[in-house]
Amino acid sequence: MRIFICLLLLGVMFLLYVGVENRMLIVRRYKISTDNFSSQESIKIVQISDIHKRKYSNGWSRFVMRVKELSPDMIFITGDLVSRTEISLESTQILLEKLCLICPVYCSKGNHELDLSAEMMEKYRKMMKNAGAVFLENDSTVFEKDGRKINIYGTDLKKSVYKNENGGYAALDRITSDELTQSLGDAKEGFNILLAHNPFFFEEYAKWGADLTFSGHVHGGAVYVPFIGGILSPERNFFPKYTKGLYKKDSQYMLVSTGIGKLRVFNPPEILYAELFLK
């Protein structure tokens, strides 16, 4: 009986911890130095990813305040800003409008946006425009600060890299650098940032010409085990290669955010903050 009671108490404590952790919001910080420019002053970037249906109290005020305190030069939203079953964009537009008052906001699609109906997708585009955000659908733009220019790309990955034609996860398609060239064009000269929701094609992003890629999607592997890593990807693969943090291939980098929404364990919701030093 004592063993049963102890196990029951441990179970209750664990559930309480998970409940508290999923209401936390941490800021995870990174510094990246490159060889492309010469400057001692950093460019400050905030990345927000995978909000899904998560809502914060007071009309996002506390959340936005956390972002504002970081004084970013630009904000990236790397997909799954909404859930595929979303029927109202009111809360999302409130968030975007408040973020756009801080600095320029650049957004790309996630797999949930790919599953929106044509009607809802059109409303989504209109919401982006009305809020003042830049929505990059296989498109690019240029950010400039103090004479330094950065090319920012946003890519729409095809649905078949997330689910097969039967709605399952077996034999999924992959993305190649040639396909990225077809959808985005050749990478331009200068420093290129790519917003790509799915991190599992980092090597292809780098081969295409992305100096720095921002991704999400994996939610940190849902359950994060210290010294082991994230346990499960959304595609139901155990111990995925990329779950969170900074990855490097030669002189190219990728940052993967654990995101904000969906249930997770030992893996609190996060705002990712990156300082980019362009040498």
N, C-alpha and C positions, 0 to 999 in steps of 0.2 A: 504493500500500500504506500509506504514512504517513497519508494522508487517511482511509483505512478504519480504521486503528488509532485515530486521534484521535476519529473519530466513535464507534467502539466504546467507547472510554474515557468519552467524554461521555455516552453512553447508560447505561453502568454507573453513573457518578456520579449521573446524574439519577434512576435507579431507587433508588439508595441514599438519595438525598435524600428522595424521596417516601416511602420506607419509614420513615425517621426522622421526617419531618414528621407522618405519620399516627399516630405514637405520642406526639406532643407533646400538651400540654394547656395552652392559654393562658387567661388571664382577660381578657376585653374589657370595659372599664368605660365607663359613661355616667352623666351627670347630667341630670336633667329637672326643670325648675321649672314649676309650674302656677299658675293664678290662683284655684284653688278653696278653698285653705285658707291659714291664716297660721301658719307655723312655721319656725324656723331649723333644727330637727333633721330630718334626712332619714329616710325609711323605706327600708331596704336590702333589695333584692330580688335573688335569684339565679335565673336561668333556665337550665334544662337541656332540651335538645331533641334529638330524632333520634338516640337511642342505637343503635337497631336491635339488631344482634347483638354490638356492641362489648363486650368484657369487659376489666376491668382486674385486675391481679394483686393478691394479698393480700386477696381478698374485698372489693374496692373501697376498701380502707382509705386508700390514698394519695389517691384521687379525693375521698373524703369529707372528708379532712383539708384539701384545697384549698378545699372549700366552707366548712368550719367556720371556717377562718382569716378568711373574709370577714365573719363574724358577721351573717348575714342575719336579717331579721325574718320573712321568708317565702321559700319556694322554689316556683317554678313549673316544672312539667314539661309542655311543650306538644306532646305527641304523639310517636308512633313510639318509645315507650319500649321496645317489643319489635318484632320482625319478624313479618310476617304468617305466616311458616312456623314460628314458635316452637312448640316442643313441651314446654319446661320453663320455669317461672317462678321457679325457685329462686334464681338469681343476681339476678334483678330484685327479688325480695322482700327479699333481703339488703341491696341498695342502698337500697330505700325505707325499710326499718326504720332504717337508720343515718342517713338524711337526716331522718327524722321525729324523731330524738333531738335534732336541732339547732334546729328551729323548725317551724312549720306548713308542710305540703307540699300544694300544690294541683295537680291533674293534669287534663288534657283529652285527648281522643282525637286521633290523627293518622290518615292514610289506612291505615296498616298495622293499627291497631286495628280499623278499619272492616271489614277483610278477615278478621279472626279468625272461626273457627267459633263457633256459638252456645255450644257446650260450653266452648271455650277462653275466650270472652268472659266467661262466668259465673265461671270460675276467676280471670280477671283482676280482675273486680270484687271477688271474695272476697279476693284477694291485697291489693288496695288497702285494704280495710277492716281486714284483719288487721295490715297494716303501720302503720296509723294515718294514711294519706293521705286527703285529701278529693278524691274523683273527681267532677268536674263534667261530667255528661252533659246538655247543654242545661239547665243549672241554675246557681244562684248561691248565694253565701254572703257573709258580712260579716266582714271583718278589722278589728280595733280595736286601736289603740295610743295610749295617753295621751289617751284621749277622742276621737281622730280615727277616723272610720269610712271604710272603703273597700269598695265593692261589687265582688266578684270573680265574673265569669261565665266559664263554659266552654261552648263550642259544639261540637256534632257537625255538621260539614259533610257534606252528602250525597256518596255515592260518585261520583256523576256529574260532580263538579267535578274529579275526579282521573283517571277513565277512563270511556270511553263504554261502551255496552252490549256492544260487541264486544271490549272489553279494550284498545282503542286510545286514542289521544290527540287524535283529530280531533273538532271540534264539541263540545267539552265544555260542560257547563252552567255557569252562573254563580250567584252568591248575591246576593240583593238585601236591602236593609235591611228590607223588608216581611217577607221570609222569616225574618230574624233576629228580628223582633218576634213572629212566629208561634211560633218555637221557644223564645225566651228571655223573651218579654213585653216591655213597654216598659222602656227604660232608667230606672233609678231616679234620684231626686234625689241629689246628692252626686257623689263621684268614682267613676267606673266603669272597672274594668280588665277587659279581655276576653282570654281565652286562646283563640286561634283558630289552628290549625295552619298554614293556608294564608294567606300574606300578600297574595295577588293581589287580594283584595277589600277592601283597606284603606279605600277611599273609602266602601264600603257599611258597614263597621264604624263608621267615623266618623259617617256619616249616621244610623245606628241610635242612637248615643249613647255609643260607647266613647271615653273620654278618653285611654286608653292601651291599646294592643293589643300582646300578646306573640305572636310567630309564629316558625315555623321552616321545615321542609319542603324548602327549596331547596338546603340544604347549601352555601350560599355561591356557588351556581352551579357547583359541582363543581371547575372550574378557574378560579381568580381571577387576572385579568390587571390589574396596576397601571394606574391611570388609565383603564381600560376597564370593569372589573367582572367579575362572574361570567359564564361563557360559556353554561351550559346548565341549564335547569330540569328537574325530574323528568318534566315533560310533554313533554320533547324540544323545547322552544322555546329558540332562541338569544337570548342577552343579555336575560334576564328583567328586568323593571322593578325588582323588589324581590329582593335577594339577601342582604344582611346590613347590620346597623347601624341607625341611627336615622333615621326618616322623619317628616315633619311635614306636616299639612294644617290650615291655620288654627291653632287652638289645641289640636289633637289630635295624638297621637303614635302611632307604631308602632315597636317594636323587633323586629328579625329576627335570630335566632341562626343561625350556621352549623351548629350542632349538634356532636355527638360522633362519630357513626359514619359508615360508608361511605367509600370511597376518595375522596380529594380531592387537589388539587395547588395549591401556593402558597396554602393555605387551611386552616390547622391547626385541629384540633378545639378547641372553646372552651367555657368557662363564661362566660355573660353576667352581668355584675353591674351593677345599676342603682341609683342613689341618687335617690329621689324627694323633691323638696322641694315641699311643699304650702304655697303662699303664703297 
